[in-house]
């Protein structure tokens, strides 16, 4: 599904495969992150949000996911929550310098 998600022409198929995978293994955070990302690329933000919300607590150290999650939040009208995530991410980066 990941390779399908990179190509806009096959992304809908990737979403279908990720949805099936999540249904079969609902506890797999990585699948939820991937499904949320593929849905976000399809601009299906409201559909992506529950998967991203579910994955977020386990993915706090995943910079790519955090960036995509904050973007998604801005797209669904949750900019204040996104700002908090961006600030936390910047604070974590600055403390590692």
C-alpha angles and dihedrals in degrees: 000000000000094000090048090052093060094061117067090212092059101030094102088059090050090054090052092050093047091048090054091046093051090048090053096043108024093168095061106106093189091060091051090050091050093047091049090051094048091048090048091053087052088052089241091136100158090052092048095051100076091051093047091046090052093049097042100083091054095042103054092122094047103100096190093051092045091053092048092045092053090048090050091051091054090052093055095047099263097118095143090058090046091052090053091051092048091049093048091049092049091047091052091050093049092049090055094056 
